[in-house]
Amino acid sequence: MSISVTPKAANQIRKALAQRGGGLGLRLAVKTSGCSGYAYALEFADELGAEDLRFDSEGVTLLVDAASLPMIEGTQLDWVREGLNEGFKFNNPNASATCGCGESFAV
């Protein structure tokens, strides 16, 4: 089982944690939402939750709850710039479809 980040994404996570004054890492989750069925949720984490699994990649910590892991197993989180926009991109091998805006996915 693994969740990973690219060096660019790790750099952005480190910057964001430093700006907020610290934290354990970034929590990734899946919620029911969007036109394709599921959406990614990101939030800063200050501690390991009872249901969290910990993944360390490129010097940052990622936490994923056990219920979300089957839908995002093997995902790589990247930081991309597309035109004037920049942000995290989920390279999820489990996603069978994504919506046109890229905010939701199906498995």
C-alpha positions in Angstrom: 0.0 0.0 0.0 1.3 3.4 -0.9 0.4 7.0 -1.4 3.2 9.3 -2.7 4.0 12.8 -3.7 6.2 14.3 -6.3 9.1 16.5 -5.3 7.1 19.6 -6.5 4.1 18.6 -4.3 6.3 17.9 -1.3 7.8 21.3 -1.6 4.4 23.0 -1.6 3.3 20.9 1.4 6.4 22.0 3.3 5.8 25.6 2.4 2.2 25.5 3.5 3.0 23.8 6.8 5.7 26.4 7.5 3.3 29.2 6.7 0.7 27.8 9.1 3.3 27.4 11.8 3.8 23.6 11.7 1.9 20.4 11.7 2.3 16.7 11.2 1.5 16.6 7.5 -1.4 16.5 5.0 -4.5 14.4 5.4 -6.0 13.0 2.2 -9.6 11.7 2.2 -12.4 10.8 -0.2 -15.9 12.1 0.2 -19.1 11.5 -1.7 -19.6 14.5 -3.9 -19.4 15.8 -7.4 -20.9 14.7 -10.7 -18.7 11.6 -10.8 -19.4 10.3 -7.3 -16.3 11.1 -5.2 -14.1 14.1 -4.5 -10.7 14.4 -2.9 -10.5 16.3 0.4 -7.2 17.7 1.8 -6.5 19.2 5.2 -3.6 19.9 7.4 -3.1 17.3 10.2 -1.6 18.0 13.6 -1.9 14.5 14.9 -2.4 10.9 13.8 -6.1 9.9 14.1 -7.3 6.5 15.2 -8.3 5.5 11.7 -5.3 7.1 9.9 -2.6 5.2 8.0 0.7 7.1 7.7 2.7 7.4 4.5 6.0 9.2 4.2 7.1 10.4 0.8 9.7 12.9 -0.3 10.2 14.1 3.3 6.5 14.8 4.0 3.9 12.9 5.9 0.5 11.9 4.3 -2.3 10.6 6.4 -5.2 8.6 4.9 -8.2 7.1 6.7 -8.7 3.4 6.3 -12.1 3.9 4.5 -10.6 6.2 1.8 -7.5 4.1 1.2 -9.0 1.5 -1.2 -10.2 4.3 -3.5 -6.8 6.2 -3.6 -4.3 3.3 -3.1 -1.3 3.9 -5.4 -2.2 7.6 -5.9 0.6 10.1 -6.5 -0.1 13.7 -5.5 1.6 16.2 -7.9 1.7 20.0 -8.0 1.0 21.4 -11.5 0.6 24.7 -13.2 -1.9 24.8 -16.1 -2.2 28.2 -17.6 -2.8 30.7 -14.8 -3.9 28.1 -12.4 -1.8 25.9 -10.1 -2.6 23.3 -7.6 -2.5 19.7 -6.5 -3.3 17.0 -9.1 -4.2 13.5 -8.1 -2.7 10.8 -10.3 -5.1 8.0 -9.2 -4.8 4.6 -10.9 -8.1 3.6 -9.4 -10.2 6.3 -11.0 -12.2 4.9 -13.9 -13.7 8.3 -14.8 -13.3 12.0 -13.9 -15.7 14.9 -14.4 -14.9 17.6 -16.9 -13.8 20.1 -14.3 -11.5 17.5 -12.7 -12.9 17.9 -9.2 -14.6 14.5 -8.9 -13.9 10.9 -9.9 -15.5 7.5 -10.1 -14.0 4.1 -9.2 
